[in-house]
Every structure is written in C-alpha cells, then in structure tokens.
Amino acid sequence: MERTHYVRIWADEAGESHFEDVSLETAVSPAEPGVAELWISDPADVTRAHFVTVQAFDQEPDWHCAPRRQFVVFLDGWVRITVSDGESRTLPAGSVVLAEDVTGRGHVTEHEPGERRVLLLPR
C-alpha cells in the first residue's frame, strides 16, 4: 500500500511550535479509461476552501499563530517555515501543511518572492 504525506505544525503545552511528518495510507482507485491511476487517502473533513494570492514581493516575515486549524496547500513557489523550537524547513510547491498552532509563539512563514497561490482548507 502506498502512502501520501503532509507536514503538521503543532504547539505543545508550553506554547512552543514543532513540525511532525504525517503519512497516510492510500488505496488505488480504479480510473476511467484514458485517466492515470489514482492513489486516494481516506477523506479529511474540511469546512470550506479559500483561494488566496499572497503578495510576497516585500515581505517582513514575523511570528504568528495559525488563525484556525487548517490545511495549507502551497500551489506554486517555495515556502520557508520556521517553528519556535528552532527547526526550519523549505518546502517546494505542492506541499501540504496542517497548521494547528493556534496558540503559543507560532511560526514564521516566508514565501518565494512574487505572487504566490495558496489554497486554505479549514478543518
């Protein structure tokens, strides 16, 4: 069985944020003729979708908490995220992050300069 992955950002009781690598099992779904094979995970409940354009030209990234528990899908450009325990990751376009650090010190997000497209999926 294949797996798919996302990065989780969460805050501990002391308010420090951390990364966690999460992997989900996937199952092969029969595709229609002429369509590539689909590897599908179990569904994740979301309440709505927000299509966002980030104007990342003159950034001054700073610490912030997630406004709500949400999946963040970075559709283009890289993103650099630093959590308060000191770890930093540069993620490529297409990366998925579950932001759950709604309290505490939060994290810092820096986008590749330019207009960046992001999909927010609140949970």
Buried (B, 14 or more C-beta within 10 A) or exposed (E): EEEEEBBBBBBEEEEBBBBEEEEEEBEEEEEEEEEEEEBEBEEEEEEEEEEEEBEBEEEEBEBEBBEEEBBBBBBBBBBBBBBBEEEEBEBEBEBBBBBBBBEBBBBBBBBBEEEBBBBBBBE
